[in-house]
C-alpha cells in the first residue's frame, strides 16, 4: 500500500472515531417515546422532528435572517437546527407513532438493500 492510501485510511478512521464520539443521547428521548406511546393509545398519530445527532425533539426551522434565505424562496430544502446541541442541517429525522403499512416496510427493505450494496462497493473500491 502506498503512503497516500495509508494517509487516506488514517484520515477516514479518525473521522469515523470523531463521529462516534459526537453521538450523544438526549435525556428527553425516553420521555418522547413515552409520549408517542400515550398518543398512539388515544389513536392520535403524529410526526415529530428529531435531531439526528442528539435525538432531541427541540428541532426548529432556521429563520431567513439566520442564514436560510434560499429555502424560504423555495430554491433549496429548508434548513433545521437543534436547540439542544446546535446541530444545523437540511435533513431532519421524524419520530412517529403511525402504524406501519406494507408499502412502508417494502420501501424500508429496499433502502436497506441499497445501503448494503453501497457499503459493499465502498469496501471493494477501498481494497
Phi and psi in radians as a Rosetta constraint file:
Dihedral C 1 N 2 CA 2 C 2 CIRCULARHARMONIC -1.335 0.35
Dihedral N 2 CA 2 C 2 N 3 CIRCULARHARMONIC 2.897 0.35
Dihedral C 2 N 3 CA 3 C 3 CIRCULARHARMONIC -1.161 0.35
Dihedral N 3 CA 3 C 3 N 4 CIRCULARHARMONIC -0.546 0.35
Dihedral C 3 N 4 CA 4 C 4 CIRCULARHARMONIC -1.148 0.35
Dihedral N 4 CA 4 C 4 N 5 CIRCULARHARMONIC -0.768 0.35
Dihedral C 4 N 5 CA 5 C 5 CIRCULARHARMONIC -1.129 0.35
Dihedral N 5 CA 5 C 5 N 6 CIRCULARHARMONIC -0.661 0.35
Dihedral C 5 N 6 CA 6 C 6 CIRCULARHARMONIC -1.148 0.35
Dihedral N 6 CA 6 C 6 N 7 CIRCULARHARMONIC -0.705 0.35
Dihedral C 6 N 7 CA 7 C 7 CIRCULARHARMONIC -1.111 0.35
Dihedral N 7 CA 7 C 7 N 8 CIRCULARHARMONIC -0.740 0.35
Dihedral C 7 N 8 CA 8 C 8 CIRCULARHARMONIC -1.092 0.35
Dihedral N 8 CA 8 C 8 N 9 CIRCULARHARMONIC -0.726 0.35
Dihedral C 8 N 9 CA 9 C 9 CIRCULARHARMONIC -1.132 0.35
Dihedral N 9 CA 9 C 9 N 10 CIRCULARHARMONIC -0.743 0.35
Dihedral C 9 N 10 CA 10 C 10 CIRCULARHARMONIC -1.126 0.35
Dihedral N 10 CA 10 C 10 N 11 CIRCULARHARMONIC -0.741 0.35
Dihedral C 10 N 11 CA 11 C 11 CIRCULARHARMONIC -1.091 0.35
Dihedral N 11 CA 11 C 11 N 12 CIRCULARHARMONIC -0.745 0.35
Dihedral C 11 N 12 CA 12 C 12 CIRCULARHARMONIC -1.124 0.35
Dihedral N 12 CA 12 C 12 N 13 CIRCULARHARMONIC -0.727 0.35
Dihedral C 12 N 13 CA 13 C 13 CIRCULARHARMONIC -1.123 0.35
Dihedral N 13 CA 13 C 13 N 14 CIRCULARHARMONIC -0.690 0.35
Dihedral C 13 N 14 CA 14 C 14 CIRCULARHARMONIC -1.199 0.35
Dihedral N 14 CA 14 C 14 N 15 CIRCULARHARMONIC -0.630 0.35
Dihedral C 14 N 15 CA 15 C 15 CIRCULARHARMONIC -1.160 0.35
Dihedral N 15 CA 15 C 15 N 16 CIRCULARHARMONIC -0.724 0.35
Dihedral C 15 N 16 CA 16 C 16 CIRCULARHARMONIC -1.125 0.35
Dihedral N 16 CA 16 C 16 N 17 CIRCULARHARMONIC -0.713 0.35
Dihedral C 16 N 17 CA 17 C 17 CIRCULARHARMONIC -1.175 0.35
Dihedral N 17 CA 17 C 17 N 18 CIRCULARHARMONIC -0.596 0.35
Dihedral C 17 N 18 CA 18 C 18 CIRCULARHARMONIC -1.133 0.35
Dihedral N 18 CA 18 C 18 N 19 CIRCULARHARMONIC -0.755 0.35
Dihedral C 18 N 19 CA 19 C 19 CIRCULARHARMONIC -1.107 0.35
Dihedral N 19 CA 19 C 19 N 20 CIRCULARHARMONIC -0.717 0.35
Dihedral C 19 N 20 CA 20 C 20 CIRCULARHARMONIC -1.135 0.35
Dihedral N 20 CA 20 C 20 N 21 CIRCULARHARMONIC -0.646 0.35
Dihedral C 20 N 21 CA 21 C 21 CIRCULARHARMONIC -1.280 0.35
Dihedral N 21 CA 21 C 21 N 22 CIRCULARHARMONIC -0.442 0.35
Dihedral C 21 N 22 CA 22 C 22 CIRCULARHARMONIC -1.346 0.35
Dihedral N 22 CA 22 C 22 N 23 CIRCULARHARMONIC -0.280 0.35
Dihedral C 22 N 23 CA 23 C 23 CIRCULARHARMONIC -1.205 0.35
Dihedral N 23 CA 23 C 23 N 24 CIRCULARHARMONIC 1.888 0.35
Dihedral C 23 N 24 CA 24 C 24 CIRCULARHARMONIC -2.132 0.35
Dihedral N 24 CA 24 C 24 N 25 CIRCULARHARMONIC 2.221 0.35
Dihedral C 24 N 25 CA 25 C 25 CIRCULARHARMONIC -1.402 0.35
Dihedral N 25 CA 25 C 25 N 26 CIRCULARHARMONIC 2.389 0.35
Dihedral C 25 N 26 CA 26 C 26 CIRCULARHARMONIC -1.384 0.35
Dihedral N 26 CA 26 C 26 N 27 CIRCULARHARMONIC 2.525 0.35
Dihedral C 26 N 27 CA 27 C 27 CIRCULARHARMONIC -1.271 0.35
Dihedral N 27 CA 27 C 27 N 28 CIRCULARHARMONIC -0.240 0.35
Dihedral C 27 N 28 CA 28 C 28 CIRCULARHARMONIC -1.510 0.35
Dihedral N 28 CA 28 C 28 N 29 CIRCULARHARMONIC -0.184 0.35
Dihedral C 28 N 29 CA 29 C 29 CIRCULARHARMONIC -1.058 0.35
Dihedral N 29 CA 29 C 29 N 30 CIRCULARHARMONIC -0.863 0.35
Dihedral C 29 N 30 CA 30 C 30 CIRCULARHARMONIC -1.049 0.35
Dihedral N 30 CA 30 C 30 N 31 CIRCULARHARMONIC -0.637 0.35
Dihedral C 30 N 31 CA 31 C 31 CIRCULARHARMONIC -1.154 0.35
Dihedral N 31 CA 31 C 31 N 32 CIRCULARHARMONIC -0.686 0.35
Dihedral C 31 N 32 CA 32 C 32 CIRCULARHARMONIC -1.093 0.35
Dihedral N 32 CA 32 C 32 N 33 CIRCULARHARMONIC -0.784 0.35
Dihedral C 32 N 33 CA 33 C 33 CIRCULARHARMONIC -1.093 0.35
Dihedral N 33 CA 33 C 33 N 34 CIRCULARHARMONIC -0.701 0.35
Dihedral C 33 N 34 CA 34 C 34 CIRCULARHARMONIC -1.070 0.35
Dihedral N 34 CA 34 C 34 N 35 CIRCULARHARMONIC -0.813 0.35
Dihedral C 34 N 35 CA 35 C 35 CIRCULARHARMONIC -1.099 0.35
Dihedral N 35 CA 35 C 35 N 36 CIRCULARHARMONIC -0.700 0.35
Dihedral C 35 N 36 CA 36 C 36 CIRCULARHARMONIC -1.108 0.35
Dihedral N 36 CA 36 C 36 N 37 CIRCULARHARMONIC -0.687 0.35
Dihedral C 36 N 37 CA 37 C 37 CIRCULARHARMONIC -1.127 0.35
Dihedral N 37 CA 37 C 37 N 38 CIRCULARHARMONIC -0.740 0.35
Dihedral C 37 N 38 CA 38 C 38 CIRCULARHARMONIC -1.067 0.35
Dihedral N 38 CA 38 C 38 N 39 CIRCULARHARMONIC -0.767 0.35
Dihedral C 38 N 39 CA 39 C 39 CIRCULARHARMONIC -1.138 0.35
Dihedral N 39 CA 39 C 39 N 40 CIRCULARHARMONIC -0.628 0.35
Dihedral C 39 N 40 CA 40 C 40 CIRCULARHARMONIC -1.143 0.35
Dihedral N 40 CA 40 C 40 N 41 CIRCULARHARMONIC -0.654 0.35
Dihedral C 40 N 41 CA 41 C 41 CIRCULARHARMONIC -1.128 0.35
Dihedral N 41 CA 41 C 41 N 42 CIRCULARHARMONIC -0.548 0.35
Dihedral C 41 N 42 CA 42 C 42 CIRCULARHARMONIC -1.484 0.35
Dihedral N 42 CA 42 C 42 N 43 CIRCULARHARMONIC 0.077 0.35
Dihedral C 42 N 43 CA 43 C 43 CIRCULARHARMONIC 1.068 0.35
Dihedral N 43 CA 43 C 43 N 44 CIRCULARHARMONIC 0.665 0.35
Dihedral C 43 N 44 CA 44 C 44 CIRCULARHARMONIC -1.966 0.35
Dihedral N 44 CA 44 C 44 N 45 CIRCULARHARMONIC 2.094 0.35
Dihedral C 44 N 45 CA 45 C 45 CIRCULARHARMONIC -1.921 0.35
Dihedral N 45 CA 45 C 45 N 46 CIRCULARHARMONIC 2.248 0.35
Dihedral C 45 N 46 CA 46 C 46 CIRCULARHARMONIC -2.388 0.35
Dihedral N 46 CA 46 C 46 N 47 CIRCULARHARMONIC 2.794 0.35
Dihedral C 46 N 47 CA 47 C 47 CIRCULARHARMONIC -1.984 0.35
Dihedral N 47 CA 47 C 47 N 48 CIRCULARHARMONIC 2.290 0.35
Dihedral C 47 N 48 CA 48 C 48 CIRCULARHARMONIC -2.146 0.35
Dihedral N 48 CA 48 C 48 N 49 CIRCULARHARMONIC 2.274 0.35
Dihedral C 48 N 49 CA 49 C 49 CIRCULARHARMONIC -1.278 0.35
Dihedral N 49 CA 49 C 49 N 50 CIRCULARHARMONIC 2.329 0.35
Dihedral C 49 N 50 CA 50 C 50 CIRCULARHARMONIC -2.227 0.35
Dihedral N 50 CA 50 C 50 N 51 CIRCULARHARMONIC 2.432 0.35
Dihedral C 50 N 51 CA 51 C 51 CIRCULARHARMONIC -1.192 0.35
Dihedral N 51 CA 51 C 51 N 52 CIRCULARHARMONIC 2.233 0.35
Dihedral C 51 N 52 CA 52 C 52 CIRCULARHARMONIC -1.233 0.35
Dihedral N 52 CA 52 C 52 N 53 CIRCULARHARMONIC -0.316 0.35
Dihedral C 52 N 53 CA 53 C 53 CIRCULARHARMONIC -1.500 0.35
Dihedral N 53 CA 53 C 53 N 54 CIRCULARHARMONIC -0.886 0.35
Dihedral C 53 N 54 CA 54 C 54 CIRCULARHARMONIC -2.010 0.35
Dihedral N 54 CA 54 C 54 N 55 CIRCULARHARMONIC -0.028 0.35
Dihedral C 54 N 55 CA 55 C 55 CIRCULARHARMONIC 1.131 0.35
Dihedral N 55 CA 55 C 55 N 56 CIRCULARHARMONIC 0.455 0.35
Dihedral C 55 N 56 CA 56 C 56 CIRCULARHARMONIC -1.477 0.35
Dihedral N 56 CA 56 C 56 N 57 CIRCULARHARMONIC 2.500 0.35
Dihedral C 56 N 57 CA 57 C 57 CIRCULARHARMONIC -1.440 0.35
Dihedral N 57 CA 57 C 57 N 58 CIRCULARHARMONIC 0.004 0.35
Dihedral C 57 N 58 CA 58 C 58 CIRCULARHARMONIC -1.497 0.35
Dihedral N 58 CA 58 C 58 N 59 CIRCULARHARMONIC 1.142 0.35
Dihedral C 58 N 59 CA 59 C 59 CIRCULARHARMONIC -1.956 0.35
Dihedral N 59 CA 59 C 59 N 60 CIRCULARHARMONIC 2.324 0.35
Dihedral C 59 N 60 CA 60 C 60 CIRCULARHARMONIC -2.387 0.35
Dihedral N 60 CA 60 C 60 N 61 CIRCULARHARMONIC 2.817 0.35
Dihedral C 60 N 61 CA 61 C 61 CIRCULARHARMONIC -1.343 0.35
Dihedral N 61 CA 61 C 61 N 62 CIRCULARHARMONIC 2.448 0.35
Dihedral C 61 N 62 CA 62 C 62 CIRCULARHARMONIC -1.282 0.35
Dihedral N 62 CA 62 C 62 N 63 CIRCULARHARMONIC 2.449 0.35
Dihedral C 62 N 63 CA 63 C 63 CIRCULARHARMONIC -1.222 0.35
Dihedral N 63 CA 63 C 63 N 64 CIRCULARHARMONIC 2.792 0.35
Dihedral C 63 N 64 CA 64 C 64 CIRCULARHARMONIC -1.059 0.35
Dihedral N 64 CA 64 C 64 N 65 CIRCULARHARMONIC -0.770 0.35
Dihedral C 64 N 65 CA 65 C 65 CIRCULARHARMONIC -1.361 0.35
Dihedral N 65 CA 65 C 65 N 66 CIRCULARHARMONIC -0.163 0.35
Dihedral C 65 N 66 CA 66 C 66 CIRCULARHARMONIC -1.651 0.35
Dihedral N 66 CA 66 C 66 N 67 CIRCULARHARMONIC 0.178 0.35
Dihedral C 66 N 67 CA 67 C 67 CIRCULARHARMONIC 1.959 0.35
Dihedral N 67 CA 67 C 67 N 68 CIRCULARHARMONIC 0.417 0.35
Dihedral C 67 N 68 CA 68 C 68 CIRCULARHARMONIC -2.303 0.35
Dihedral N 68 CA 68 C 68 N 69 CIRCULARHARMONIC 0.773 0.35
Dihedral C 68 N 69 CA 69 C 69 CIRCULARHARMONIC -1.115 0.35
Dihedral N 69 CA 69 C 69 N 70 CIRCULARHARMONIC -0.729 0.35
Dihedral C 69 N 70 CA 70 C 70 CIRCULARHARMONIC -1.154 0.35
Dihedral N 70 CA 70 C 70 N 71 CIRCULARHARMONIC -0.570 0.35
Dihedral C 70 N 71 CA 71 C 71 CIRCULARHARMONIC -1.296 0.35
Dihedral N 71 CA 71 C 71 N 72 CIRCULARHARMONIC -0.558 0.35
Dihedral C 71 N 72 CA 72 C 72 CIRCULARHARMONIC -1.246 0.35
Dihedral N 72 CA 72 C 72 N 73 CIRCULARHARMONIC -0.384 0.35
Dihedral C 72 N 73 CA 73 C 73 CIRCULARHARMONIC -1.510 0.35
Dihedral N 73 CA 73 C 73 N 74 CIRCULARHARMONIC -0.155 0.35
Dihedral C 73 N 74 CA 74 C 74 CIRCULARHARMONIC 1.557 0.35
Dihedral N 74 CA 74 C 74 N 75 CIRCULARHARMONIC 0.238 0.35
Dihedral C 74 N 75 CA 75 C 75 CIRCULARHARMONIC -1.477 0.35
Dihedral N 75 CA 75 C 75 N 76 CIRCULARHARMONIC -0.750 0.35
Dihedral C 75 N 76 CA 76 C 76 CIRCULARHARMONIC -2.143 0.35
Dihedral N 76 CA 76 C 76 N 77 CIRCULARHARMONIC 2.877 0.35
Dihedral C 76 N 77 CA 77 C 77 CIRCULARHARMONIC -1.134 0.35
Dihedral N 77 CA 77 C 77 N 78 CIRCULARHARMONIC 2.718 0.35
Dihedral C 77 N 78 CA 78 C 78 CIRCULARHARMONIC -1.156 0.35
Dihedral N 78 CA 78 C 78 N 79 CIRCULARHARMONIC 2.640 0.35
Dihedral C 78 N 79 CA 79 C 79 CIRCULARHARMONIC -1.800 0.35
Dihedral N 79 CA 79 C 79 N 80 CIRCULARHARMONIC 2.420 0.35
Dihedral C 79 N 80 CA 80 C 80 CIRCULARHARMONIC -2.065 0.35
Dihedral N 80 CA 80 C 80 N 81 CIRCULARHARMONIC 2.757 0.35
Dihedral C 80 N 81 CA 81 C 81 CIRCULARHARMONIC -2.436 0.35
Dihedral N 81 CA 81 C 81 N 82 CIRCULARHARMONIC 2.614 0.35
Dihedral C 81 N 82 CA 82 C 82 CIRCULARHARMONIC -1.640 0.35
Dihedral N 82 CA 82 C 82 N 83 CIRCULARHARMONIC 2.309 0.35
Dihedral C 82 N 83 CA 83 C 83 CIRCULARHARMONIC -1.334 0.35
Dihedral N 83 CA 83 C 83 N 84 CIRCULARHARMONIC -0.299 0.35
Dihedral C 83 N 84 CA 84 C 84 CIRCULARHARMONIC -1.607 0.35
Dihedral N 84 CA 84 C 84 N 85 CIRCULARHARMONIC -0.853 0.35
Dihedral C 84 N 85 CA 85 C 85 CIRCULARHARMONIC -1.897 0.35
Dihedral N 85 CA 85 C 85 N 86 CIRCULARHARMONIC -0.178 0.35
Dihedral C 85 N 86 CA 86 C 86 CIRCULARHARMONIC 1.529 0.35
Dihedral N 86 CA 86 C 86 N 87 CIRCULARHARMONIC 0.080 0.35
Dihedral C 86 N 87 CA 87 C 87 CIRCULARHARMONIC -1.004 0.35
Dihedral N 87 CA 87 C 87 N 88 CIRCULARHARMONIC 2.480 0.35
Dihedral C 87 N 88 CA 88 C 88 CIRCULARHARMONIC -2.522 0.35
Dihedral N 88 CA 88 C 88 N 89 CIRCULARHARMONIC 2.056 0.35
Dihedral C 88 N 89 CA 89 C 89 CIRCULARHARMONIC -2.771 0.35
Dihedral N 89 CA 89 C 89 N 90 CIRCULARHARMONIC 3.030 0.35
Dihedral C 89 N 90 CA 90 C 90 CIRCULARHARMONIC -1.633 0.35
Dihedral N 90 CA 90 C 90 N 91 CIRCULARHARMONIC -0.107 0.35
Dihedral C 90 N 91 CA 91 C 91 CIRCULARHARMONIC -1.911 0.35
Dihedral N 91 CA 91 C 91 N 92 CIRCULARHARMONIC 2.405 0.35
Dihedral C 91 N 92 CA 92 C 92 CIRCULARHARMONIC -2.384 0.35
Dihedral N 92 CA 92 C 92 N 93 CIRCULARHARMONIC 2.567 0.35
Dihedral C 92 N 93 CA 93 C 93 CIRCULARHARMONIC -1.686 0.35
Dihedral N 93 CA 93 C 93 N 94 CIRCULARHARMONIC 2.508 0.35
Dihedral C 93 N 94 CA 94 C 94 CIRCULARHARMONIC -2.027 0.35
Dihedral N 94 CA 94 C 94 N 95 CIRCULARHARMONIC 2.259 0.35
Dihedral C 94 N 95 CA 95 C 95 CIRCULARHARMONIC -1.615 0.35
Dihedral N 95 CA 95 C 95 N 96 CIRCULARHARMONIC 2.411 0.35
Dihedral C 95 N 96 CA 96 C 96 CIRCULARHARMONIC -2.452 0.35
Dihedral N 96 CA 96 C 96 N 97 CIRCULARHARMONIC 2.772 0.35
Dihedral C 96 N 97 CA 97 C 97 CIRCULARHARMONIC -2.068 0.35
Dihedral N 97 CA 97 C 97 N 98 CIRCULARHARMONIC 0.306 0.35
Dihedral C 97 N 98 CA 98 C 98 CIRCULARHARMONIC -1.255 0.35
Dihedral N 98 CA 98 C 98 N 99 CIRCULARHARMONIC 2.512 0.35
Dihedral C 98 N 99 CA 99 C 99 CIRCULARHARMONIC -1.159 0.35
Dihedral N 99 CA 99 C 99 N 100 CIRCULARHARMONIC 2.497 0.35
Dihedral C 99 N 100 CA 100 C 100 CIRCULARHARMONIC -1.467 0.35
Dihedral N 100 CA 100 C 100 N 101 CIRCULARHARMONIC 2.263 0.35
Dihedral C 100 N 101 CA 101 C 101 CIRCULARHARMONIC -1.638 0.35
Dihedral N 101 CA 101 C 101 N 102 CIRCULARHARMONIC 2.951 0.35
Dihedral C 101 N 102 CA 102 C 102 CIRCULARHARMONIC -1.078 0.35
Dihedral N 102 CA 102 C 102 N 103 CIRCULARHARMONIC -0.686 0.35
Dihedral C 102 N 103 CA 103 C 103 CIRCULARHARMONIC -1.063 0.35
Dihedral N 103 CA 103 C 103 N 104 CIRCULARHARMONIC -0.742 0.35
Dihedral C 103 N 104 CA 104 C 104 CIRCULARHARMONIC -1.089 0.35
Dihedral N 104 CA 104 C 104 N 105 CIRCULARHARMONIC -0.709 0.35
Dihedral C 104 N 105 CA 105 C 105 CIRCULARHARMONIC -1.119 0.35
Dihedral N 105 CA 105 C 105 N 106 CIRCULARHARMONIC -0.722 0.35
Dihedral C 105 N 106 CA 106 C 106 CIRCULARHARMONIC -1.114 0.35
Dihedral N 106 CA 106 C 106 N 107 CIRCULARHARMONIC -0.746 0.35
Dihedral C 106 N 107 CA 107 C 107 CIRCULARHARMONIC -1.109 0.35
Dihedral N 107 CA 107 C 107 N 108 CIRCULARHARMONIC -0.748 0.35
Dihedral C 107 N 108 CA 108 C 108 CIRCULARHARMONIC -1.121 0.35
Dihedral N 108 CA 108 C 108 N 109 CIRCULARHARMONIC -0.692 0.35
Dihedral C 108 N 109 CA 109 C 109 CIRCULARHARMONIC -1.141 0.35
Dihedral N 109 CA 109 C 109 N 110 CIRCULARHARMONIC -0.743 0.35
Dihedral C 109 N 110 CA 110 C 110 CIRCULARHARMONIC -1.110 0.35
Dihedral N 110 CA 110 C 110 N 111 CIRCULARHARMONIC -0.726 0.35
Dihedral C 110 N 111 CA 111 C 111 CIRCULARHARMONIC -1.123 0.35
Dihedral N 111 CA 111 C 111 N 112 CIRCULARHARMONIC -0.665 0.35
Dihedral C 111 N 112 CA 112 C 112 CIRCULARHARMONIC -1.138 0.35
Dihedral N 112 CA 112 C 112 N 113 CIRCULARHARMONIC -0.718 0.35
Dihedral C 112 N 113 CA 113 C 113 CIRCULARHARMONIC -1.129 0.35
Dihedral N 113 CA 113 C 113 N 114 CIRCULARHARMONIC -0.747 0.35
Dihedral C 113 N 114 CA 114 C 114 CIRCULARHARMONIC -1.092 0.35
Dihedral N 114 CA 114 C 114 N 115 CIRCULARHARMONIC -0.727 0.35
Dihedral C 114 N 115 CA 115 C 115 CIRCULARHARMONIC -1.092 0.35
Dihedral N 115 CA 115 C 115 N 116 CIRCULARHARMONIC -0.715 0.35
Dihedral C 115 N 116 CA 116 C 116 CIRCULARHARMONIC -1.144 0.35
Dihedral N 116 CA 116 C 116 N 117 CIRCULARHARMONIC -0.707 0.35
Dihedral C 116 N 117 CA 117 C 117 CIRCULARHARMONIC -1.104 0.35
Dihedral N 117 CA 117 C 117 N 118 CIRCULARHARMONIC -0.712 0.35
Dihedral C 117 N 118 CA 118 C 118 CIRCULARHARMONIC -1.107 0.35
Dihedral N 118 CA 118 C 118 N 119 CIRCULARHARMONIC -0.697 0.35
Dihedral C 118 N 119 CA 119 C 119 CIRCULARHARMONIC -1.104 0.35
Dihedral N 119 CA 119 C 119 N 120 CIRCULARHARMONIC -0.712 0.35
Dihedral C 119 N 120 CA 120 C 120 CIRCULARHARMONIC -1.139 0.35
Dihedral N 120 CA 120 C 120 N 121 CIRCULARHARMONIC -0.729 0.35
Dihedral C 120 N 121 CA 121 C 121 CIRCULARHARMONIC -1.114 0.35
Dihedral N 121 CA 121 C 121 N 122 CIRCULARHARMONIC -0.719 0.35
Dihedral C 121 N 122 CA 122 C 122 CIRCULARHARMONIC -1.129 0.35
Dihedral N 122 CA 122 C 122 N 123 CIRCULARHARMONIC -0.731 0.35
Dihedral C 122 N 123 CA 123 C 123 CIRCULARHARMONIC -1.121 0.35
Dihedral N 123 CA 123 C 123 N 124 CIRCULARHARMONIC -0.732 0.35
Dihedral C 123 N 124 CA 124 C 124 CIRCULARHARMONIC -1.211 0.35
Dihedral N 124 CA 124 C 124 N 125 CIRCULARHARMONIC -0.589 0.35
Dihedral C 124 N 125 CA 125 C 125 CIRCULARHARMONIC -1.319 0.35
Dihedral N 125 CA 125 C 125 N 126 CIRCULARHARMONIC -0.494 0.35
Dihedral C 125 N 126 CA 126 C 126 CIRCULARHARMONIC -1.257 0.35
Dihedral N 126 CA 126 C 126 N 127 CIRCULARHARMONIC -0.525 0.35
